[in-house]
Amino acid sequence: MFGIRYYSAMTQVVLVGFVCFLCPGMFNAVNGLGGGGQMDATAGNNANTALYSTFVVFGVLGGAIVNLCGVRYTIFGSGFMYALYSASYIFLNHHPTNASFTIAAGALLGVGAGILWAAQGMIMVSYPREEEKAKYIAVFWVIFNLGGMLGGILPFAINYNSTQTKNADGVYIAFVVLECLGACLGLALAPPSKVTRSDGSSVVLVKYTNVGREAIEVIKLFLNPKMLGLLPMCFTSNFFYTYQFNHLNGALFNMRTRGFNNIFYWGFQMLGAFGISKLLDSKRFSRRRRGFIAFVLVFVFFNALWGGALGVYLKYPAGLPEADRMDFKESKRASGYIILYMLCGIGDALYQSLAYWIIGALSNDNQKLSRYAGFYKGMQSFGAAIAWQLDVKVVPRNQLIANWVLIVASAPFMLYV
């Protein structure tokens, strides 16, 4: 009986959820503090640019690598790249003028993250039955974002009585330990050939692949009309993180309140993922109608968010000076901005859940979906790399406009697919 439960699709999705709880979840917590938890965001912005530049390549190649090497060892090795990245901020704390280690660690993390997310995407969207895909996405998203919540609690608690303008070493050390545990947890995953769905069927018919075939399949992704139609959605899906983390959280709040805000930013993501899963798995409507309703919900919600962000920018175009940044205890002054940041968390979950549901609807073949997931993460990282570098080169107003335009411009292509 235990063996059946271990090899069930849900168990495997839960396991990969906890891997992402401990690895990408902690990374999100570091990034969510704005500037990686440093007073000067330049090093964090450049590290993220390096990260997402390599992520573009290894996101696209990640599906092929996972198909060739399997999920366990690719996730195991990739997880340690997250730990290296967090450790680099300890070095930066003591050598604030030398960001080279952090930037190099970011580039290495892009390699590992591209592979890890291709494996995660394949598990999440190919293991469940067609009518359960949104539920499995929601289960993963809830567990994953518990990591972001824990990652918000750690700096909030450790920095609670601190007057520093950067994270204490203890915060980064805690992240490193948790990320190493997450990497090791990857070894607990079962091979896809042994996993069964809730109806007892196998998730995969055993198929053999090789480097030549995978190279051809990767090239074919860029000739696939549906993949090309999803390009704007992929490009946009992480572009908004830079503005939200650095200009809604990092530029307005003190260090402990940034951690406090992230507890709720990632916590509200769980509500968003759970809510949209009920719609996307509903039997009341056809699949196409469910997708259309979810699309309208996401489109309207994001336009409202960027309207709110515009109001914040008009009031604080350059953010707040360090000595005057808001604290969570200043409820009258800070509550509205904290709520807006929380709602950004819901918006992220709605967008990502819909994106994965669309990708999952394109096929039930696990090897094909691993490539689709890698393509999604690769093109997502292309957008993110540009966004993080824009934060170094471009004023916040133009970043806000770019985010809003991208959401509107991606809409027709999502409807096409």
TORKOL-4160 file (C-alpha; in steps of 0.2 Angstrom, whole numbers, padded with zeros to 4 digits, m for minus):
417
<pt num="1" X="0000" Y="0000" Z="0000"/>
<pt num="2" X="0014" Y="0012" Z="0004"/>
<pt num="3" X="0022" Y="0009" Z="m0013"/>
<pt num="4" X="0006" Y="0013" Z="m0022"/>
<pt num="5" X="0005" Y="0030" Z="m0012"/>
<pt num="6" X="0023" Y="0034" Z="m0015"/>
<pt num="7" X="0022" Y="0031" Z="m0034"/>
<pt num="8" X="0005" Y="0041" Z="m0035"/>
<pt num="9" X="0005" Y="0057" Z="m0046"/>
<pt num="10" X="0000" Y="0067" Z="m0031"/>
<pt num="11" X="0014" Y="0061" Z="m0020"/>
<pt num="12" X="0026" Y="0066" Z="m0033"/>
<pt num="13" X="0019" Y="0083" Z="m0036"/>
<pt num="14" X="0019" Y="0086" Z="m0017"/>
<pt num="15" X="0037" Y="0081" Z="m0016"/>
<pt num="16" X="0043" Y="0092" Z="m0031"/>
<pt num="17" X="0032" Y="0106" Z="m0022"/>
<pt num="18" X="0043" Y="0104" Z="m0006"/>
<pt num="19" X="0059" Y="0104" Z="m0017"/>
<pt num="20" X="0053" Y="0121" Z="m0024"/>
<pt num="21" X="0047" Y="0126" Z="m0006"/>
<pt num="22" X="0066" Y="0124" Z="0000"/>
<pt num="23" X="0075" Y="0130" Z="m0016"/>
<pt num="24" X="0066" Y="0143" Z="m0027"/>
<pt num="25" X="0055" Y="0147" Z="m0013"/>
<pt num="26" X="0070" Y="0154" Z="m0003"/>
<pt num="27" X="0077" Y="0162" Z="m0018"/>
<pt num="28" X="0060" Y="0171" Z="m0021"/>
<pt num="29" X="0061" Y="0177" Z="m0002"/>
<pt num="30" X="0079" Y="0184" Z="m0005"/>
<pt num="31" X="0073" Y="0193" Z="m0021"/>
<pt num="32" X="0057" Y="0199" Z="m0014"/>
<pt num="33" X="0066" Y="0209" Z="m0001"/>
<pt num="34" X="0072" Y="0221" Z="m0015"/>
<pt num="35" X="0090" Y="0221" Z="m0020"/>
<pt num="36" X="0093" Y="0204" Z="m0013"/>
<pt num="37" X="0091" Y="0211" Z="0005"/>
<pt num="38" X="0104" Y="0224" Z="0002"/>
<pt num="39" X="0102" Y="0243" Z="0003"/>
<pt num="40" X="0110" Y="0246" Z="m0014"/>
<pt num="41" X="0100" Y="0235" Z="m0027"/>
<pt num="42" X="0114" Y="0236" Z="m0041"/>
<pt num="43" X="0123" Y="0220" Z="m0036"/>
<pt num="44" X="0106" Y="0211" Z="m0035"/>
<pt num="45" X="0100" Y="0218" Z="m0052"/>
<pt num="46" X="0116" Y="0213" Z="m0061"/>
<pt num="47" X="0116" Y="0196" Z="m0053"/>
<pt num="48" X="0098" Y="0193" Z="m0058"/>
<pt num="49" X="0102" Y="0199" Z="m0076"/>
<pt num="50" X="0116" Y="0186" Z="m0076"/>
<pt num="51" X="0105" Y="0173" Z="m0069"/>
<pt num="52" X="0091" Y="0175" Z="m0081"/>
<pt num="53" X="0103" Y="0177" Z="m0096"/>
<pt num="54" X="0109" Y="0159" Z="m0093"/>
<pt num="55" X="0091" Y="0154" Z="m0088"/>
<pt num="56" X="0085" Y="0158" Z="m0106"/>
<pt num="57" X="0097" Y="0145" Z="m0113"/>
<pt num="58" X="0095" Y="0132" Z="m0100"/>
<pt num="59" X="0077" Y="0134" Z="m0099"/>
<pt num="60" X="0075" Y="0130" Z="m0117"/>
<pt num="61" X="0087" Y="0116" Z="m0116"/>
<pt num="62" X="0081" Y="0110" Z="m0099"/>
<pt num="63" X="0067" Y="0099" Z="m0106"/>
<pt num="64" X="0080" Y="0090" Z="m0117"/>
<pt num="65" X="0092" Y="0088" Z="m0102"/>
<pt num="66" X="0078" Y="0081" Z="m0090"/>
<pt num="67" X="0072" Y="0069" Z="m0104"/>
<pt num="68" X="0090" Y="0062" Z="m0106"/>
<pt num="69" X="0096" Y="0062" Z="m0087"/>
<pt num="70" X="0080" Y="0060" Z="m0078"/>
<pt num="71" X="0071" Y="0070" Z="m0065"/>
<pt num="72" X="0080" Y="0065" Z="m0049"/>
<pt num="73" X="0098" Y="0069" Z="m0053"/>
<pt num="74" X="0094" Y="0085" Z="m0062"/>
<pt num="75" X="0084" Y="0092" Z="m0048"/>
<pt num="76" X="0097" Y="0086" Z="m0035"/>
<pt num="77" X="0111" Y="0095" Z="m0044"/>
<pt num="78" X="0101" Y="0110" Z="m0048"/>
<pt num="79" X="0096" Y="0113" Z="m0030"/>
<pt num="80" X="0113" Y="0117" Z="m0024"/>
<pt num="81" X="0115" Y="0131" Z="m0036"/>
<pt num="82" X="0102" Y="0140" Z="m0026"/>
<pt num="83" X="0112" Y="0137" Z="m0010"/>
<pt num="84" X="0128" Y="0144" Z="m0019"/>
<pt num="85" X="0118" Y="0160" Z="m0024"/>
<pt num="86" X="0112" Y="0163" Z="m0006"/>
<pt num="87" X="0129" Y="0160" Z="0001"/>
<pt num="88" X="0136" Y="0173" Z="m0011"/>
<pt num="89" X="0126" Y="0187" Z="m0002"/>
<pt num="90" X="0136" Y="0183" Z="0014"/>
<pt num="91" X="0152" Y="0187" Z="0004"/>
<pt num="92" X="0143" Y="0203" Z="m0002"/>
<pt num="93" X="0139" Y="0208" Z="0016"/>
<pt num="94" X="0158" Y="0209" Z="0020"/>
<pt num="95" X="0164" Y="0215" Z="0003"/>
<pt num="96" X="0150" Y="0227" Z="m0003"/>
<pt num="97" X="0161" Y="0234" Z="m0017"/>
<pt num="98" X="0164" Y="0217" Z="m0025"/>
<pt num="99" X="0149" Y="0210" Z="m0033"/>
<pt num="100" X="0158" Y="0198" Z="m0044"/>
<pt num="101" X="0155" Y="0182" Z="m0034"/>
<pt num="102" X="0136" Y="0186" Z="m0033"/>
<pt num="103" X="0135" Y="0189" Z="m0051"/>
<pt num="104" X="0144" Y="0173" Z="m0056"/>
<pt num="105" X="0133" Y="0163" Z="m0043"/>
<pt num="106" X="0118" Y="0171" Z="m0052"/>
<pt num="107" X="0124" Y="0165" Z="m0069"/>
<pt num="108" X="0127" Y="0147" Z="m0062"/>
<pt num="109" X="0110" Y="0148" Z="m0054"/>
<pt num="110" X="0102" Y="0151" Z="m0071"/>
<pt num="111" X="0109" Y="0135" Z="m0077"/>
<pt num="112" X="0102" Y="0125" Z="m0063"/>
<pt num="113" X="0086" Y="0134" Z="m0062"/>
<pt num="114" X="0082" Y="0132" Z="m0080"/>
<pt num="115" X="0084" Y="0113" Z="m0078"/>
<pt num="116" X="0075" Y="0112" Z="m0062"/>
<pt num="117" X="0060" Y="0121" Z="m0068"/>
<pt num="118" X="0059" Y="0111" Z="m0084"/>
<pt num="119" X="0058" Y="0095" Z="m0073"/>
<pt num="120" X="0045" Y="0103" Z="m0061"/>
<pt num="121" X="0034" Y="0109" Z="m0075"/>
<pt num="122" X="0034" Y="0091" Z="m0083"/>
<pt num="123" X="0029" Y="0083" Z="m0067"/>
<pt num="124" X="0016" Y="0096" Z="m0063"/>
<pt num="125" X="0007" Y="0096" Z="m0079"/>
<pt num="126" X="0010" Y="0079" Z="m0086"/>
<pt num="127" X="0007" Y="0068" Z="m0071"/>
<pt num="128" X="m0012" Y="0072" Z="m0067"/>
<pt num="129" X="m0027" Y="0067" Z="m0077"/>
<pt num="130" X="m0034" Y="0080" Z="m0089"/>
<pt num="131" X="m0048" Y="0085" Z="m0077"/>
<pt num="132" X="m0036" Y="0087" Z="m0062"/>
<pt num="133" X="m0023" Y="0098" Z="m0069"/>
<pt num="134" X="m0028" Y="0114" Z="m0061"/>
<pt num="135" X="m0030" Y="0105" Z="m0044"/>
<pt num="136" X="m0012" Y="0099" Z="m0046"/>
<pt num="137" X="m0005" Y="0116" Z="m0051"/>
<pt num="138" X="m0014" Y="0123" Z="m0036"/>
<pt num="139" X="m0007" Y="0110" Z="m0024"/>
<pt num="140" X="0011" Y="0113" Z="m0030"/>
<pt num="141" X="0008" Y="0132" Z="m0030"/>
<pt num="142" X="0002" Y="0132" Z="m0012"/>
<pt num="143" X="0017" Y="0121" Z="m0006"/>
<pt num="144" X="0030" Y="0131" Z="m0016"/>
<pt num="145" X="0023" Y="0148" Z="m0009"/>
<pt num="146" X="0024" Y="0142" Z="0009"/>
<pt num="147" X="0043" Y="0143" Z="0005"/>
<pt num="148" X="0041" Y="0161" Z="0001"/>
<pt num="149" X="0031" Y="0164" Z="0017"/>
<pt num="150" X="0045" Y="0155" Z="0028"/>
<pt num="151" X="0058" Y="0165" Z="0018"/>
<pt num="152" X="0048" Y="0181" Z="0023"/>
<pt num="153" X="0047" Y="0176" Z="0041"/>
<pt num="154" X="0066" Y="0173" Z="0043"/>
<pt num="155" X="0072" Y="0190" Z="0039"/>
<pt num="156" X="0057" Y="0198" Z="0048"/>
<pt num="157" X="0061" Y="0189" Z="0064"/>
<pt num="158" X="0080" Y="0190" Z="0063"/>
<pt num="159" X="0080" Y="0209" Z="0058"/>
<pt num="160" X="0066" Y="0213" Z="0069"/>
<pt num="161" X="0076" Y="0223" Z="0082"/>
<pt num="162" X="0090" Y="0227" Z="0069"/>
<pt num="163" X="0093" Y="0245" Z="0062"/>
<pt num="164" X="0104" Y="0238" Z="0048"/>
<pt num="165" X="0100" Y="0242" Z="0030"/>
<pt num="166" X="0105" Y="0225" Z="0024"/>
<pt num="167" X="0101" Y="0207" Z="0029"/>
<pt num="168" X="0111" Y="0200" Z="0043"/>
<pt num="169" X="0122" Y="0185" Z="0039"/>
<pt num="170" X="0111" Y="0173" Z="0049"/>
<pt num="171" X="0097" Y="0176" Z="0036"/>
<pt num="172" X="0107" Y="0170" Z="0022"/>
<pt num="173" X="0115" Y="0156" Z="0032"/>
<pt num="174" X="0097" Y="0149" Z="0035"/>
<pt num="175" X="0093" Y="0150" Z="0017"/>
<pt num="176" X="0108" Y="0140" Z="0012"/>
<pt num="177" X="0104" Y="0126" Z="0024"/>
<pt num="178" X="0086" Y="0125" Z="0018"/>
<pt num="179" X="0091" Y="0125" Z="0000"/>
<pt num="180" X="0104" Y="0111" Z="0003"/>
<pt num="181" X="0090" Y="0101" Z="0011"/>
<pt num="182" X="0079" Y="0105" Z="m0004"/>
<pt num="183" X="0092" Y="0098" Z="m0016"/>
<pt num="184" X="0094" Y="0082" Z="m0007"/>
<pt num="185" X="0075" Y="0080" Z="m0007"/>
<pt num="186" X="0076" Y="0079" Z="m0026"/>
<pt num="187" X="0083" Y="0061" Z="m0024"/>
<pt num="188" X="0066" Y="0056" Z="m0016"/>
<pt num="189" X="0057" Y="0058" Z="m0033"/>
<pt num="190" X="0052" Y="0042" Z="m0042"/>
<pt num="191" X="0056" Y="0039" Z="m0060"/>
<pt num="192" X="0041" Y="0045" Z="m0072"/>
<pt num="193" X="0040" Y="0027" Z="m0078"/>
<pt num="194" X="0034" Y="0021" Z="m0061"/>
<pt num="195" X="0022" Y="0034" Z="m0057"/>
<pt num="196" X="0003" Y="0031" Z="m0059"/>
<pt num="197" X="m0012" Y="0043" Z="m0060"/>
<pt num="198" X="m0027" Y="0043" Z="m0049"/>
<pt num="199" X="m0036" Y="0031" Z="m0061"/>
<pt num="200" X="m0022" Y="0019" Z="m0060"/>
<pt num="201" X="m0015" Y="0023" Z="m0078"/>
<pt num="202" X="0004" Y="0025" Z="m0080"/>
<pt num="203" X="0009" Y="0043" Z="m0083"/>
<pt num="204" X="0021" Y="0038" Z="m0097"/>
<pt num="205" X="0023" Y="0024" Z="m0110"/>
<pt num="206" X="0041" Y="0020" Z="m0109"/>
<pt num="207" X="0050" Y="0029" Z="m0123"/>
<pt num="208" X="0068" Y="0031" Z="m0127"/>
<pt num="209" X="0077" Y="0047" Z="m0132"/>
<pt num="210" X="0094" Y="0053" Z="m0137"/>
<pt num="211" X="0104" Y="0068" Z="m0139"/>
<pt num="212" X="0100" Y="0070" Z="m0158"/>
<pt num="213" X="0081" Y="0068" Z="m0156"/>
<pt num="214" X="0081" Y="0080" Z="m0142"/>
<pt num="215" X="0091" Y="0093" Z="m0152"/>
<pt num="216" X="0078" Y="0092" Z="m0166"/>
<pt num="217" X="0064" Y="0093" Z="m0154"/>
<pt num="218" X="0071" Y="0109" Z="m0146"/>
<pt num="219" X="0073" Y="0117" Z="m0163"/>
<pt num="220" X="0055" Y="0112" Z="m0168"/>
<pt num="221" X="0049" Y="0122" Z="m0152"/>
<pt num="222" X="0053" Y="0138" Z="m0162"/>
<pt num="223" X="0043" Y="0132" Z="m0177"/>
<pt num="224" X="0028" Y="0127" Z="m0167"/>
<pt num="225" X="0014" Y="0141" Z="m0170"/>
<pt num="226" X="0006" Y="0138" Z="m0153"/>
<pt num="227" X="0023" Y="0140" Z="m0144"/>
<pt num="228" X="0026" Y="0156" Z="m0154"/>
<pt num="229" X="0009" Y="0162" Z="m0149"/>
<pt num="230" X="0013" Y="0159" Z="m0131"/>
<pt num="231" X="0030" Y="0169" Z="m0132"/>
<pt num="232" X="0022" Y="0186" Z="m0126"/>
<pt num="233" X="0014" Y="0177" Z="m0112"/>
<pt num="234" X="0030" Y="0169" Z="m0107"/>
<pt num="235" X="0040" Y="0185" Z="m0109"/>
<pt num="236" X="0028" Y="0194" Z="m0098"/>
<pt num="237" X="0026" Y="0181" Z="m0084"/>
<pt num="238" X="0041" Y="0186" Z="m0073"/>
<pt num="239" X="0044" Y="0204" Z="m0080"/>
<pt num="240" X="0034" Y="0212" Z="m0067"/>
<pt num="241" X="0044" Y="0205" Z="m0052"/>
<pt num="242" X="0058" Y="0218" Z="m0053"/>
<pt num="243" X="0046" Y="0233" Z="m0052"/>
<pt num="244" X="0036" Y="0224" Z="m0038"/>
<pt num="245" X="0051" Y="0219" Z="m0027"/>
<pt num="246" X="0062" Y="0234" Z="m0030"/>
<pt num="247" X="0049" Y="0249" Z="m0031"/>
<pt num="248" X="0034" Y="0243" Z="m0022"/>
<pt num="249" X="0043" Y="0234" Z="m0008"/>
<pt num="250" X="0061" Y="0239" Z="m0008"/>
<pt num="251" X="0059" Y="0257" Z="m0011"/>
<pt num="252" X="0045" Y="0261" Z="0002"/>
<pt num="253" X="0048" Y="0250" Z="0017"/>
<pt num="254" X="0062" Y="0247" Z="0030"/>
<pt num="255" X="0071" Y="0230" Z="0031"/>
<pt num="256" X="0060" Y="0221" Z="0043"/>
<pt num="257" X="0044" Y="0227" Z="0035"/>
<pt num="258" X="0050" Y="0220" Z="0018"/>
<pt num="259" X="0051" Y="0203" Z="0026"/>
<pt num="260" X="0034" Y="0206" Z="0034"/>
<pt num="261" X="0026" Y="0210" Z="0017"/>
<pt num="262" X="0034" Y="0195" Z="0009"/>
<pt num="263" X="0025" Y="0184" Z="0021"/>
<pt num="264" X="0009" Y="0190" Z="0014"/>
<pt num="265" X="0014" Y="0192" Z="m0004"/>
<pt num="266" X="0018" Y="0173" Z="m0005"/>
<pt num="267" X="0004" Y="0168" Z="0007"/>
<pt num="268" X="m0009" Y="0177" Z="m0004"/>
<pt num="269" X="m0002" Y="0168" Z="m0019"/>
<pt num="270" X="m0009" Y="0152" Z="m0011"/>
<pt num="271" X="m0026" Y="0160" Z="m0011"/>
<pt num="272" X="m0025" Y="0165" Z="m0029"/>
<pt num="273" X="m0019" Y="0148" Z="m0035"/>
<pt num="274" X="m0033" Y="0139" Z="m0025"/>
<pt num="275" X="m0046" Y="0150" Z="m0032"/>
<pt num="276" X="m0042" Y="0149" Z="m0050"/>
<pt num="277" X="m0040" Y="0130" Z="m0049"/>
<pt num="278" X="m0058" Y="0129" Z="m0044"/>
<pt num="279" X="m0063" Y="0138" Z="m0060"/>
<pt num="280" X="m0051" Y="0129" Z="m0072"/>
<pt num="281" X="m0056" Y="0112" Z="m0066"/>
<pt num="282" X="m0075" Y="0116" Z="m0065"/>
<pt num="283" X="m0086" Y="0104" Z="m0074"/>
<pt num="284" X="m0100" Y="0117" Z="m0077"/>
<pt num="285" X="m0091" Y="0125" Z="m0092"/>
<pt num="286" X="m0082" Y="0118" Z="m0107"/>
<pt num="287" X="m0063" Y="0119" Z="m0106"/>
<pt num="288" X="m0062" Y="0133" Z="m0119"/>
<pt num="289" X="m0075" Y="0143" Z="m0109"/>
<pt num="290" X="m0066" Y="0140" Z="m0093"/>
<pt num="291" X="m0050" Y="0146" Z="m0101"/>
<pt num="292" X="m0059" Y="0162" Z="m0107"/>
<pt num="293" X="m0066" Y="0166" Z="m0090"/>
<pt num="294" X="m0049" Y="0164" Z="m0082"/>
<pt num="295" X="m0041" Y="0175" Z="m0095"/>
<pt num="296" X="m0054" Y="0189" Z="m0092"/>
<pt num="297" X="m0051" Y="0188" Z="m0073"/>
<pt num="298" X="m0032" Y="0189" Z="m0075"/>
<pt num="299" X="m0033" Y="0203" Z="m0088"/>
<pt num="300" X="m0044" Y="0214" Z="m0077"/>
<pt num="301" X="m0035" Y="0210" Z="m0061"/>
<pt num="302" X="m0018" Y="0215" Z="m0068"/>
<pt num="303" X="m0025" Y="0231" Z="m0076"/>
<pt num="304" X="m0031" Y="0236" Z="m0058"/>
<pt num="305" X="m0015" Y="0232" Z="m0050"/>
<pt num="306" X="m0005" Y="0243" Z="m0062"/>
<pt num="307" X="m0018" Y="0256" Z="m0060"/>
<pt num="308" X="m0014" Y="0255" Z="m0041"/>
<pt num="309" X="0005" Y="0255" Z="m0045"/>
<pt num="310" X="0003" Y="0271" Z="m0055"/>
<pt num="311" X="m0005" Y="0279" Z="m0040"/>
<pt num="312" X="0010" Y="0274" Z="m0029"/>
<pt num="313" X="0022" Y="0281" Z="m0042"/>
<pt num="314" X="0014" Y="0297" Z="m0044"/>
<pt num="315" X="0015" Y="0300" Z="m0025"/>
<pt num="316" X="0032" Y="0293" Z="m0023"/>
<pt num="317" X="0041" Y="0294" Z="m0040"/>
<pt num="318" X="0058" Y="0291" Z="m0032"/>
<pt num="319" X="0053" Y="0280" Z="m0017"/>
<pt num="320" X="0057" Y="0285" Z="0000"/>
<pt num="321" X="0073" Y="0290" Z="0008"/>
<pt num="322" X="0081" Y="0277" Z="0019"/>
<pt num="323" X="0077" Y="0286" Z="0035"/>
<pt num="324" X="0059" Y="0289" Z="0031"/>
<pt num="325" X="0054" Y="0272" Z="0024"/>
<pt num="326" X="0038" Y="0264" Z="0031"/>
<pt num="327" X="0036" Y="0252" Z="0045"/>
<pt num="328" X="0022" Y="0239" Z="0047"/>
<pt num="329" X="0018" Y="0247" Z="0063"/>
<pt num="330" X="0013" Y="0263" Z="0055"/>
<pt num="331" X="m0004" Y="0256" Z="0050"/>
<pt num="332" X="m0012" Y="0272" Z="0044"/>
<pt num="333" X="0003" Y="0277" Z="0033"/>
<pt num="334" X="0008" Y="0259" Z="0027"/>
<pt num="335" X="m0008" Y="0248" Z="0026"/>
<pt num="336" X="m0014" Y="0253" Z="0009"/>
<pt num="337" X="0003" Y="0250" Z="0001"/>
<pt num="338" X="0005" Y="0234" Z="0010"/>
<pt num="339" X="m0012" Y="0228" Z="0004"/>
<pt num="340" X="m0007" Y="0233" Z="m0014"/>
<pt num="341" X="0009" Y="0222" Z="m0013"/>
<pt num="342" X="m0001" Y="0208" Z="m0006"/>
<pt num="343" X="m0013" Y="0209" Z="m0021"/>
<pt num="344" X="0002" Y="0208" Z="m0032"/>
<pt num="345" X="0005" Y="0191" Z="m0025"/>
<pt num="346" X="m0013" Y="0185" Z="m0030"/>
<pt num="347" X="m0010" Y="0192" Z="m0047"/>
<pt num="348" X="0006" Y="0182" Z="m0049"/>
<pt num="349" X="m0002" Y="0166" Z="m0044"/>
<pt num="350" X="m0017" Y="0169" Z="m0056"/>
<pt num="351" X="m0006" Y="0173" Z="m0071"/>
<pt num="352" X="0006" Y="0158" Z="m0068"/>
<pt num="353" X="m0008" Y="0146" Z="m0064"/>
<pt num="354" X="m0017" Y="0151" Z="m0080"/>
<pt num="355" X="0000" Y="0149" Z="m0090"/>
<pt num="356" X="0004" Y="0132" Z="m0084"/>
<pt num="357" X="m0014" Y="0126" Z="m0087"/>
<pt num="358" X="m0013" Y="0132" Z="m0105"/>
<pt num="359" X="0003" Y="0123" Z="m0107"/>
<pt num="360" X="m0004" Y="0107" Z="m0099"/>
<pt num="361" X="m0019" Y="0108" Z="m0111"/>
<pt num="362" X="m0008" Y="0107" Z="m0126"/>
<pt num="363" X="m0003" Y="0089" Z="m0123"/>
<pt num="364" X="m0002" Y="0074" Z="m0110"/>
<pt num="365" X="0015" Y="0068" Z="m0117"/>
<pt num="366" X="0027" Y="0070" Z="m0102"/>
<pt num="367" X="0043" Y="0072" Z="m0114"/>
<pt num="368" X="0034" Y="0085" Z="m0125"/>
<pt num="369" X="0028" Y="0094" Z="m0109"/>
<pt num="370" X="0045" Y="0094" Z="m0102"/>
<pt num="371" X="0051" Y="0103" Z="m0117"/>
<pt num="372" X="0035" Y="0115" Z="m0117"/>
<pt num="373" X="0039" Y="0119" Z="m0099"/>
<pt num="374" X="0057" Y="0122" Z="m0103"/>
<pt num="375" X="0052" Y="0134" Z="m0117"/>
<pt num="376" X="0040" Y="0143" Z="m0105"/>
<pt num="377" X="0054" Y="0146" Z="m0092"/>
<pt num="378" X="0067" Y="0150" Z="m0105"/>
<pt num="379" X="0057" Y="0164" Z="m0113"/>
<pt num="380" X="0050" Y="0169" Z="m0096"/>
<pt num="381" X="0069" Y="0172" Z="m0091"/>
<pt num="382" X="0072" Y="0181" Z="m0107"/>
<pt num="383" X="0059" Y="0194" Z="m0101"/>
<pt num="384" X="0066" Y="0194" Z="m0083"/>
<pt num="385" X="0084" Y="0197" Z="m0088"/>
<pt num="386" X="0079" Y="0212" Z="m0098"/>
<pt num="387" X="0068" Y="0218" Z="m0083"/>
<pt num="388" X="0082" Y="0217" Z="m0070"/>
<pt num="389" X="0094" Y="0226" Z="m0082"/>
<pt num="390" X="0081" Y="0240" Z="m0085"/>
<pt num="391" X="0080" Y="0243" Z="m0067"/>
<pt num="392" X="0099" Y="0248" Z="m0068"/>
<pt num="393" X="0097" Y="0259" Z="m0084"/>
<pt num="394" X="0079" Y="0265" Z="m0084"/>
<pt num="395" X="0069" Y="0276" Z="m0072"/>
<pt num="396" X="0054" Y="0268" Z="m0063"/>
<pt num="397" X="0041" Y="0277" Z="m0073"/>
<pt num="398" X="0046" Y="0269" Z="m0089"/>
<pt num="399" X="0047" Y="0252" Z="m0081"/>
<pt num="400" X="0029" Y="0254" Z="m0075"/>
<pt num="401" X="0024" Y="0258" Z="m0092"/>
<pt num="402" X="0033" Y="0244" Z="m0100"/>
<pt num="403" X="0025" Y="0231" Z="m0088"/>
<pt num="404" X="0007" Y="0238" Z="m0091"/>
<pt num="405" X="0010" Y="0238" Z="m0110"/>
<pt num="406" X="0016" Y="0220" Z="m0110"/>
<pt num="407" X="0001" Y="0214" Z="m0100"/>
<pt num="408" X="m0010" Y="0222" Z="m0113"/>
<pt num="409" X="0000" Y="0216" Z="m0128"/>
<pt num="410" X="0001" Y="0198" Z="m0123"/>
<pt num="411" X="m0018" Y="0196" Z="m0121"/>
<pt num="412" X="m0023" Y="0193" Z="m0140"/>
<pt num="413" X="m0010" Y="0180" Z="m0141"/>
<pt num="414" X="m0016" Y="0171" Z="m0126"/>
<pt num="415" X="m0033" Y="0171" Z="m0133"/>
<pt num="416" X="m0026" Y="0164" Z="m0150"/>
<pt num="417" X="m0018" Y="0149" Z="m0141"/>
